[in-house]
């Protein structure tokens, strides 16, 4: 089933998130495979915000983050915990906003055009599942509004799907 996501791209960031949240909730279905939900999740957010150059999931297996569903250019496939923005966010269990990736020590440049980034750790039942990573070709593209709403949306995602039943092979 194809869904049309209705947003006004000329609205402000907060208004777009407020519009997206109920639409994302209606689209995610716990009866479908997790991979389906993650794929549509990235497509919806990438389509909603012109500032996003890349969005995707990195999922944890054997203490490494592996590339999951994404939208954008081909990306790094494996990231060590504690390395780069994604690995640091995962290791610290903390959302990280980077205004200028060139100033982040140890930044992993999957796309040399990326200028800023936000990474949200995915934690379910106190267990790290992975991270949601968003990049932009603009400096300082992400702020506290993005952090608040992306954390809310990820929280809903984590309450919809049981990641204990999901296995990377």
Rosetta constraint file for C-alpha pairs under 8 A:
AtomPair CA 3 CA 27 HARMONIC 7.41 0.50
AtomPair CA 5 CA 20 HARMONIC 7.64 0.50
AtomPair CA 5 CA 23 HARMONIC 6.74 0.50
AtomPair CA 5 CA 44 HARMONIC 7.21 0.50
AtomPair CA 6 CA 19 HARMONIC 7.81 0.50
AtomPair CA 6 CA 20 HARMONIC 7.89 0.50
AtomPair CA 7 CA 16 HARMONIC 6.46 0.50
AtomPair CA 7 CA 19 HARMONIC 6.51 0.50
AtomPair CA 7 CA 20 HARMONIC 7.20 0.50
AtomPair CA 7 CA 48 HARMONIC 6.93 0.50
AtomPair CA 8 CA 16 HARMONIC 6.92 0.50
AtomPair CA 9 CA 16 HARMONIC 7.14 0.50
AtomPair CA 9 CA 48 HARMONIC 6.74 0.50
AtomPair CA 9 CA 49 HARMONIC 7.15 0.50
AtomPair CA 11 CA 15 HARMONIC 6.00 0.50
AtomPair CA 11 CA 16 HARMONIC 6.23 0.50
AtomPair CA 12 CA 16 HARMONIC 6.27 0.50
AtomPair CA 13 CA 17 HARMONIC 6.36 0.50
AtomPair CA 13 CA 145 HARMONIC 7.38 0.50
AtomPair CA 13 CA 146 HARMONIC 7.54 0.50
AtomPair CA 14 CA 18 HARMONIC 6.14 0.50
AtomPair CA 14 CA 145 HARMONIC 6.45 0.50
AtomPair CA 14 CA 146 HARMONIC 7.77 0.50
AtomPair CA 14 CA 149 HARMONIC 7.85 0.50
AtomPair CA 15 CA 19 HARMONIC 6.16 0.50
AtomPair CA 16 CA 20 HARMONIC 6.07 0.50
AtomPair CA 16 CA 48 HARMONIC 7.44 0.50
AtomPair CA 17 CA 21 HARMONIC 6.01 0.50
AtomPair CA 17 CA 149 HARMONIC 6.42 0.50
AtomPair CA 18 CA 22 HARMONIC 7.60 0.50
AtomPair CA 19 CA 23 HARMONIC 7.10 0.50
AtomPair CA 20 CA 24 HARMONIC 5.95 0.50
AtomPair CA 21 CA 25 HARMONIC 6.21 0.50
AtomPair CA 21 CA 153 HARMONIC 6.60 0.50
AtomPair CA 22 CA 26 HARMONIC 6.20 0.50
AtomPair CA 23 CA 27 HARMONIC 6.26 0.50
AtomPair CA 24 CA 28 HARMONIC 6.17 0.50
AtomPair CA 24 CA 41 HARMONIC 7.19 0.50
AtomPair CA 24 CA 44 HARMONIC 7.76 0.50
AtomPair CA 25 CA 156 HARMONIC 7.43 0.50
AtomPair CA 28 CA 37 HARMONIC 5.59 0.50
AtomPair CA 28 CA 41 HARMONIC 7.95 0.50
AtomPair CA 28 CA 157 HARMONIC 7.65 0.50
AtomPair CA 28 CA 160 HARMONIC 7.38 0.50
AtomPair CA 29 CA 37 HARMONIC 7.07 0.50
AtomPair CA 29 CA 160 HARMONIC 7.17 0.50
AtomPair CA 30 CA 34 HARMONIC 7.58 0.50
AtomPair CA 30 CA 160 HARMONIC 5.54 0.50
AtomPair CA 30 CA 161 HARMONIC 5.52 0.50
AtomPair CA 32 CA 36 HARMONIC 6.67 0.50
AtomPair CA 32 CA 37 HARMONIC 7.32 0.50
AtomPair CA 33 CA 37 HARMONIC 6.91 0.50
AtomPair CA 34 CA 38 HARMONIC 6.21 0.50
AtomPair CA 34 CA 161 HARMONIC 6.46 0.50
AtomPair CA 34 CA 163 HARMONIC 7.71 0.50
AtomPair CA 34 CA 166 HARMONIC 7.07 0.50
AtomPair CA 35 CA 39 HARMONIC 6.03 0.50
AtomPair CA 35 CA 69 HARMONIC 7.14 0.50
AtomPair CA 36 CA 40 HARMONIC 6.32 0.50
AtomPair CA 37 CA 41 HARMONIC 5.94 0.50
AtomPair CA 38 CA 42 HARMONIC 6.34 0.50
AtomPair CA 38 CA 57 HARMONIC 7.69 0.50
AtomPair CA 38 CA 69 HARMONIC 6.15 0.50
AtomPair CA 39 CA 43 HARMONIC 6.39 0.50
AtomPair CA 39 CA 69 HARMONIC 5.17 0.50
AtomPair CA 39 CA 70 HARMONIC 6.70 0.50
AtomPair CA 40 CA 44 HARMONIC 6.03 0.50
AtomPair CA 41 CA 45 HARMONIC 6.44 0.50
AtomPair CA 42 CA 46 HARMONIC 6.01 0.50
AtomPair CA 42 CA 55 HARMONIC 6.09 0.50
AtomPair CA 42 CA 56 HARMONIC 6.10 0.50
AtomPair CA 42 CA 69 HARMONIC 7.23 0.50
AtomPair CA 42 CA 70 HARMONIC 5.90 0.50
AtomPair CA 42 CA 71 HARMONIC 6.20 0.50
AtomPair CA 43 CA 47 HARMONIC 6.04 0.50
AtomPair CA 43 CA 70 HARMONIC 7.67 0.50
AtomPair CA 43 CA 71 HARMONIC 6.26 0.50
AtomPair CA 44 CA 48 HARMONIC 6.17 0.50
AtomPair CA 45 CA 49 HARMONIC 6.42 0.50
AtomPair CA 45 CA 55 HARMONIC 7.87 0.50
AtomPair CA 46 CA 50 HARMONIC 7.29 0.50
AtomPair CA 46 CA 52 HARMONIC 5.95 0.50
AtomPair CA 46 CA 53 HARMONIC 7.63 0.50
AtomPair CA 46 CA 54 HARMONIC 7.30 0.50
AtomPair CA 46 CA 55 HARMONIC 6.55 0.50
AtomPair CA 46 CA 71 HARMONIC 6.78 0.50
AtomPair CA 51 CA 136 HARMONIC 5.73 0.50
AtomPair CA 51 CA 137 HARMONIC 7.23 0.50
AtomPair CA 51 CA 138 HARMONIC 7.03 0.50
AtomPair CA 51 CA 141 HARMONIC 6.67 0.50
AtomPair CA 52 CA 134 HARMONIC 6.54 0.50
AtomPair CA 52 CA 135 HARMONIC 5.81 0.50
AtomPair CA 52 CA 136 HARMONIC 4.88 0.50
AtomPair CA 52 CA 137 HARMONIC 7.57 0.50
AtomPair CA 53 CA 72 HARMONIC 6.35 0.50
AtomPair CA 53 CA 114 HARMONIC 7.61 0.50
AtomPair CA 53 CA 134 HARMONIC 7.62 0.50
AtomPair CA 53 CA 135 HARMONIC 5.60 0.50
AtomPair CA 53 CA 136 HARMONIC 4.78 0.50
AtomPair CA 53 CA 137 HARMONIC 6.18 0.50
AtomPair CA 54 CA 70 HARMONIC 7.42 0.50
AtomPair CA 54 CA 71 HARMONIC 5.77 0.50
AtomPair CA 54 CA 72 HARMONIC 4.59 0.50
AtomPair CA 54 CA 73 HARMONIC 6.86 0.50
AtomPair CA 54 CA 133 HARMONIC 7.92 0.50
AtomPair CA 54 CA 134 HARMONIC 5.71 0.50
AtomPair CA 54 CA 135 HARMONIC 5.08 0.50
AtomPair CA 54 CA 136 HARMONIC 6.78 0.50
AtomPair CA 55 CA 70 HARMONIC 5.55 0.50
AtomPair CA 55 CA 71 HARMONIC 5.44 0.50
AtomPair CA 55 CA 72 HARMONIC 6.69 0.50
AtomPair CA 55 CA 132 HARMONIC 7.37 0.50
AtomPair CA 55 CA 133 HARMONIC 5.60 0.50
AtomPair CA 55 CA 134 HARMONIC 4.40 0.50
AtomPair CA 55 CA 135 HARMONIC 6.40 0.50
AtomPair CA 56 CA 67 HARMONIC 7.65 0.50
AtomPair CA 56 CA 68 HARMONIC 6.65 0.50
AtomPair CA 56 CA 69 HARMONIC 5.72 0.50
AtomPair CA 56 CA 70 HARMONIC 3.79 0.50
AtomPair CA 56 CA 71 HARMONIC 6.24 0.50
AtomPair CA 56 CA 132 HARMONIC 5.81 0.50
AtomPair CA 56 CA 133 HARMONIC 5.42 0.50
AtomPair CA 56 CA 134 HARMONIC 6.69 0.50
AtomPair CA 57 CA 67 HARMONIC 6.24 0.50
AtomPair CA 57 CA 68 HARMONIC 4.93 0.50
AtomPair CA 57 CA 69 HARMONIC 5.78 0.50
AtomPair CA 57 CA 70 HARMONIC 6.27 0.50
AtomPair CA 57 CA 130 HARMONIC 7.07 0.50
AtomPair CA 57 CA 131 HARMONIC 5.71 0.50
AtomPair CA 57 CA 132 HARMONIC 4.64 0.50
AtomPair CA 57 CA 133 HARMONIC 6.14 0.50
AtomPair CA 58 CA 65 HARMONIC 5.24 0.50
AtomPair CA 58 CA 66 HARMONIC 5.04 0.50
AtomPair CA 58 CA 67 HARMONIC 4.53 0.50
AtomPair CA 58 CA 68 HARMONIC 5.24 0.50
AtomPair CA 58 CA 86 HARMONIC 7.97 0.50
AtomPair CA 58 CA 130 HARMONIC 5.41 0.50
AtomPair CA 58 CA 131 HARMONIC 5.32 0.50
AtomPair CA 58 CA 132 HARMONIC 6.56 0.50
AtomPair CA 58 CA 133 HARMONIC 7.53 0.50
AtomPair CA 59 CA 64 HARMONIC 7.98 0.50
AtomPair CA 59 CA 65 HARMONIC 5.10 0.50
AtomPair CA 59 CA 66 HARMONIC 5.14 0.50
AtomPair CA 59 CA 67 HARMONIC 6.44 0.50
AtomPair CA 59 CA 68 HARMONIC 6.21 0.50
AtomPair CA 59 CA 129 HARMONIC 5.98 0.50
AtomPair CA 59 CA 130 HARMONIC 4.11 0.50
AtomPair CA 59 CA 131 HARMONIC 6.52 0.50
AtomPair CA 60 CA 64 HARMONIC 5.55 0.50
AtomPair CA 60 CA 65 HARMONIC 4.54 0.50
AtomPair CA 60 CA 66 HARMONIC 6.26 0.50
AtomPair CA 60 CA 128 HARMONIC 7.23 0.50
AtomPair CA 60 CA 129 HARMONIC 5.51 0.50
AtomPair CA 60 CA 130 HARMONIC 4.91 0.50
AtomPair CA 61 CA 65 HARMONIC 6.38 0.50
AtomPair CA 61 CA 66 HARMONIC 7.09 0.50
AtomPair CA 61 CA 168 HARMONIC 6.91 0.50
AtomPair CA 63 CA 80 HARMONIC 7.22 0.50
AtomPair CA 63 CA 81 HARMONIC 6.49 0.50
AtomPair CA 64 CA 78 HARMONIC 6.68 0.50
AtomPair CA 64 CA 79 HARMONIC 5.92 0.50
AtomPair CA 64 CA 80 HARMONIC 4.92 0.50
AtomPair CA 64 CA 81 HARMONIC 5.82 0.50
AtomPair CA 65 CA 78 HARMONIC 5.58 0.50
AtomPair CA 65 CA 79 HARMONIC 5.00 0.50
AtomPair CA 65 CA 80 HARMONIC 6.23 0.50
AtomPair CA 65 CA 81 HARMONIC 6.92 0.50
AtomPair CA 65 CA 87 HARMONIC 7.33 0.50
AtomPair CA 65 CA 130 HARMONIC 6.58 0.50
AtomPair CA 66 CA 77 HARMONIC 5.64 0.50
AtomPair CA 66 CA 78 HARMONIC 4.70 0.50
AtomPair CA 66 CA 79 HARMONIC 6.59 0.50
AtomPair CA 67 CA 75 HARMONIC 7.62 0.50
AtomPair CA 67 CA 76 HARMONIC 7.07 0.50
AtomPair CA 67 CA 77 HARMONIC 4.84 0.50
AtomPair CA 67 CA 78 HARMONIC 6.33 0.50
AtomPair CA 73 CA 111 HARMONIC 7.61 0.50
AtomPair CA 75 CA 110 HARMONIC 5.49 0.50
AtomPair CA 75 CA 111 HARMONIC 7.36 0.50
AtomPair CA 76 CA 110 HARMONIC 5.53 0.50
AtomPair CA 79 CA 83 HARMONIC 6.73 0.50
AtomPair CA 79 CA 84 HARMONIC 7.75 0.50
AtomPair CA 79 CA 86 HARMONIC 7.47 0.50
AtomPair CA 79 CA 87 HARMONIC 6.29 0.50
AtomPair CA 80 CA 87 HARMONIC 5.82 0.50
AtomPair CA 81 CA 86 HARMONIC 7.82 0.50
AtomPair CA 81 CA 87 HARMONIC 4.18 0.50
AtomPair CA 81 CA 88 HARMONIC 6.45 0.50
AtomPair CA 81 CA 90 HARMONIC 6.48 0.50
AtomPair CA 81 CA 91 HARMONIC 5.72 0.50
AtomPair CA 82 CA 86 HARMONIC 7.81 0.50
AtomPair CA 82 CA 87 HARMONIC 4.31 0.50
AtomPair CA 82 CA 88 HARMONIC 4.19 0.50
AtomPair CA 82 CA 89 HARMONIC 7.54 0.50
AtomPair CA 82 CA 90 HARMONIC 7.15 0.50
AtomPair CA 82 CA 91 HARMONIC 5.39 0.50
AtomPair CA 82 CA 92 HARMONIC 8.00 0.50
AtomPair CA 83 CA 87 HARMONIC 4.53 0.50
AtomPair CA 83 CA 88 HARMONIC 5.65 0.50
AtomPair CA 83 CA 106 HARMONIC 6.58 0.50
AtomPair CA 83 CA 107 HARMONIC 7.59 0.50
AtomPair CA 83 CA 108 HARMONIC 7.75 0.50
AtomPair CA 84 CA 88 HARMONIC 5.99 0.50
AtomPair CA 84 CA 104 HARMONIC 7.98 0.50
AtomPair CA 84 CA 105 HARMONIC 7.62 0.50
AtomPair CA 84 CA 106 HARMONIC 5.18 0.50
AtomPair CA 84 CA 107 HARMONIC 4.38 0.50
AtomPair CA 84 CA 108 HARMONIC 5.14 0.50
AtomPair CA 85 CA 89 HARMONIC 6.03 0.50
AtomPair CA 85 CA 96 HARMONIC 7.20 0.50
AtomPair CA 85 CA 104 HARMONIC 7.71 0.50
AtomPair CA 85 CA 106 HARMONIC 7.89 0.50
AtomPair CA 85 CA 107 HARMONIC 6.09 0.50
AtomPair CA 85 CA 108 HARMONIC 7.44 0.50
AtomPair CA 85 CA 119 HARMONIC 6.95 0.50
AtomPair CA 86 CA 90 HARMONIC 6.14 0.50
AtomPair CA 86 CA 119 HARMONIC 6.06 0.50
AtomPair CA 86 CA 131 HARMONIC 6.70 0.50
AtomPair CA 86 CA 133 HARMONIC 6.86 0.50
AtomPair CA 87 CA 91 HARMONIC 6.03 0.50
AtomPair CA 88 CA 92 HARMONIC 6.03 0.50
AtomPair CA 89 CA 93 HARMONIC 5.63 0.50
AtomPair CA 89 CA 94 HARMONIC 5.19 0.50
AtomPair CA 89 CA 95 HARMONIC 5.89 0.50
AtomPair CA 89 CA 96 HARMONIC 6.03 0.50
AtomPair CA 89 CA 119 HARMONIC 6.43 0.50
AtomPair CA 89 CA 120 HARMONIC 6.91 0.50
AtomPair CA 89 CA 121 HARMONIC 6.06 0.50
AtomPair CA 89 CA 131 HARMONIC 7.59 0.50
AtomPair CA 90 CA 94 HARMONIC 6.98 0.50
AtomPair CA 90 CA 121 HARMONIC 5.48 0.50
AtomPair CA 90 CA 122 HARMONIC 7.99 0.50
AtomPair CA 90 CA 128 HARMONIC 7.18 0.50
AtomPair CA 90 CA 130 HARMONIC 6.65 0.50
AtomPair CA 90 CA 131 HARMONIC 6.43 0.50
AtomPair CA 93 CA 121 HARMONIC 5.65 0.50
AtomPair CA 93 CA 122 HARMONIC 7.99 0.50
AtomPair CA 93 CA 123 HARMONIC 7.60 0.50
AtomPair CA 93 CA 128 HARMONIC 7.54 0.50
AtomPair CA 94 CA 120 HARMONIC 6.87 0.50
AtomPair CA 94 CA 121 HARMONIC 6.14 0.50
AtomPair CA 95 CA 118 HARMONIC 7.22 0.50
AtomPair CA 95 CA 119 HARMONIC 5.56 0.50
AtomPair CA 95 CA 120 HARMONIC 4.54 0.50
AtomPair CA 95 CA 121 HARMONIC 6.12 0.50
AtomPair CA 95 CA 147 HARMONIC 7.28 0.50
AtomPair CA 96 CA 118 HARMONIC 5.64 0.50
AtomPair CA 96 CA 119 HARMONIC 5.38 0.50
AtomPair CA 96 CA 120 HARMONIC 6.83 0.50
AtomPair CA 97 CA 116 HARMONIC 7.87 0.50
AtomPair CA 97 CA 117 HARMONIC 5.98 0.50
AtomPair CA 97 CA 118 HARMONIC 4.43 0.50
AtomPair CA 97 CA 119 HARMONIC 6.70 0.50
AtomPair CA 97 CA 142 HARMONIC 6.74 0.50
AtomPair CA 97 CA 143 HARMONIC 7.04 0.50
AtomPair CA 97 CA 147 HARMONIC 7.91 0.50
AtomPair CA 98 CA 104 HARMONIC 7.16 0.50
AtomPair CA 98 CA 116 HARMONIC 5.50 0.50
AtomPair CA 98 CA 117 HARMONIC 5.16 0.50
AtomPair CA 98 CA 118 HARMONIC 6.18 0.50
AtomPair CA 98 CA 140 HARMONIC 7.24 0.50
AtomPair CA 98 CA 142 HARMONIC 7.89 0.50
AtomPair CA 99 CA 115 HARMONIC 7.34 0.50
AtomPair CA 99 CA 116 HARMONIC 4.89 0.50
AtomPair CA 99 CA 117 HARMONIC 6.78 0.50
AtomPair CA 99 CA 139 HARMONIC 5.63 0.50
AtomPair CA 99 CA 140 HARMONIC 4.06 0.50
AtomPair CA 99 CA 141 HARMONIC 6.97 0.50
AtomPair CA 99 CA 142 HARMONIC 7.26 0.50
AtomPair CA 100 CA 104 HARMONIC 7.11 0.50
AtomPair CA 100 CA 115 HARMONIC 5.45 0.50
AtomPair CA 100 CA 116 HARMONIC 5.00 0.50
AtomPair CA 100 CA 117 HARMONIC 7.77 0.50
AtomPair CA 100 CA 139 HARMONIC 5.75 0.50
AtomPair CA 100 CA 140 HARMONIC 6.63 0.50
AtomPair CA 101 CA 107 HARMONIC 6.39 0.50
AtomPair CA 101 CA 114 HARMONIC 7.38 0.50
AtomPair CA 101 CA 115 HARMONIC 5.53 0.50
AtomPair CA 101 CA 116 HARMONIC 5.32 0.50
AtomPair CA 101 CA 117 HARMONIC 6.88 0.50
AtomPair CA 102 CA 107 HARMONIC 7.05 0.50
AtomPair CA 102 CA 115 HARMONIC 7.31 0.50
AtomPair CA 109 CA 114 HARMONIC 7.59 0.50
AtomPair CA 113 CA 137 HARMONIC 5.85 0.50
AtomPair CA 114 CA 135 HARMONIC 6.14 0.50
AtomPair CA 114 CA 136 HARMONIC 5.47 0.50
AtomPair CA 114 CA 137 HARMONIC 4.68 0.50
AtomPair CA 114 CA 138 HARMONIC 7.40 0.50
AtomPair CA 115 CA 135 HARMONIC 7.41 0.50
AtomPair CA 115 CA 136 HARMONIC 5.88 0.50
AtomPair CA 115 CA 137 HARMONIC 5.01 0.50
AtomPair CA 115 CA 138 HARMONIC 5.47 0.50
AtomPair CA 115 CA 139 HARMONIC 5.08 0.50
AtomPair CA 115 CA 140 HARMONIC 7.81 0.50
AtomPair CA 116 CA 135 HARMONIC 5.83 0.50
AtomPair CA 116 CA 136 HARMONIC 5.33 0.50
AtomPair CA 116 CA 137 HARMONIC 6.80 0.50
AtomPair CA 116 CA 138 HARMONIC 6.34 0.50
AtomPair CA 116 CA 139 HARMONIC 5.19 0.50
AtomPair CA 116 CA 140 HARMONIC 5.80 0.50
AtomPair CA 116 CA 141 HARMONIC 6.22 0.50
AtomPair CA 116 CA 142 HARMONIC 7.38 0.50
AtomPair CA 117 CA 133 HARMONIC 7.29 0.50
AtomPair CA 117 CA 134 HARMONIC 5.61 0.50
AtomPair CA 117 CA 135 HARMONIC 4.43 0.50
AtomPair CA 117 CA 136 HARMONIC 6.26 0.50
AtomPair CA 117 CA 141 HARMONIC 7.57 0.50
AtomPair CA 117 CA 142 HARMONIC 6.94 0.50
AtomPair CA 118 CA 133 HARMONIC 6.06 0.50
AtomPair CA 118 CA 134 HARMONIC 5.38 0.50
AtomPair CA 118 CA 135 HARMONIC 6.69 0.50
AtomPair CA 118 CA 142 HARMONIC 6.52 0.50
AtomPair CA 118 CA 147 HARMONIC 7.76 0.50
AtomPair CA 119 CA 131 HARMONIC 6.47 0.50
AtomPair CA 119 CA 132 HARMONIC 5.60 0.50
AtomPair CA 119 CA 133 HARMONIC 4.51 0.50
AtomPair CA 119 CA 134 HARMONIC 6.35 0.50
AtomPair CA 120 CA 131 HARMONIC 5.46 0.50
AtomPair CA 120 CA 132 HARMONIC 5.14 0.50
AtomPair CA 120 CA 133 HARMONIC 6.61 0.50
AtomPair CA 120 CA 147 HARMONIC 7.81 0.50
AtomPair CA 120 CA 150 HARMONIC 7.45 0.50
AtomPair CA 120 CA 151 HARMONIC 6.74 0.50
AtomPair CA 121 CA 128 HARMONIC 7.31 0.50
AtomPair CA 121 CA 129 HARMONIC 7.81 0.50
AtomPair CA 121 CA 130 HARMONIC 6.06 0.50
AtomPair CA 121 CA 131 HARMONIC 4.30 0.50
AtomPair CA 121 CA 132 HARMONIC 6.44 0.50
AtomPair CA 122 CA 128 HARMONIC 5.98 0.50
AtomPair CA 122 CA 129 HARMONIC 5.35 0.50
AtomPair CA 122 CA 130 HARMONIC 5.18 0.50
AtomPair CA 122 CA 131 HARMONIC 5.16 0.50
AtomPair CA 122 CA 132 HARMONIC 7.11 0.50
AtomPair CA 122 CA 154 HARMONIC 7.04 0.50
AtomPair CA 122 CA 155 HARMONIC 7.98 0.50
AtomPair CA 122 CA 158 HARMONIC 7.44 0.50
AtomPair CA 123 CA 127 HARMONIC 5.30 0.50
AtomPair CA 123 CA 128 HARMONIC 4.52 0.50
AtomPair CA 123 CA 129 HARMONIC 5.61 0.50
AtomPair CA 123 CA 130 HARMONIC 7.37 0.50
AtomPair CA 123 CA 158 HARMONIC 7.66 0.50
AtomPair CA 124 CA 128 HARMONIC 6.54 0.50
AtomPair CA 124 CA 129 HARMONIC 6.74 0.50
AtomPair CA 124 CA 158 HARMONIC 6.31 0.50
AtomPair CA 124 CA 163 HARMONIC 7.61 0.50
AtomPair CA 129 CA 163 HARMONIC 7.16 0.50
AtomPair CA 136 CA 141 HARMONIC 6.40 0.50
AtomPair CA 142 CA 146 HARMONIC 5.90 0.50
AtomPair CA 142 CA 147 HARMONIC 7.68 0.50
AtomPair CA 143 CA 147 HARMONIC 6.38 0.50
AtomPair CA 144 CA 148 HARMONIC 6.08 0.50
AtomPair CA 145 CA 149 HARMONIC 6.26 0.50
AtomPair CA 146 CA 150 HARMONIC 5.72 0.50
AtomPair CA 147 CA 151 HARMONIC 5.94 0.50
AtomPair CA 148 CA 152 HARMONIC 6.31 0.50
AtomPair CA 149 CA 153 HARMONIC 6.08 0.50
AtomPair CA 150 CA 154 HARMONIC 5.96 0.50
AtomPair CA 151 CA 155 HARMONIC 5.97 0.50
AtomPair CA 152 CA 156 HARMONIC 6.34 0.50
AtomPair CA 153 CA 157 HARMONIC 6.28 0.50
AtomPair CA 154 CA 158 HARMONIC 6.11 0.50
AtomPair CA 155 CA 159 HARMONIC 6.20 0.50
AtomPair CA 156 CA 160 HARMONIC 6.18 0.50
AtomPair CA 157 CA 161 HARMONIC 6.41 0.50
AtomPair CA 158 CA 162 HARMONIC 7.12 0.50
AtomPair CA 158 CA 163 HARMONIC 7.69 0.50
AtomPair CA 162 CA 166 HARMONIC 7.35 0.50
AtomPair CA 163 CA 167 HARMONIC 7.96 0.50
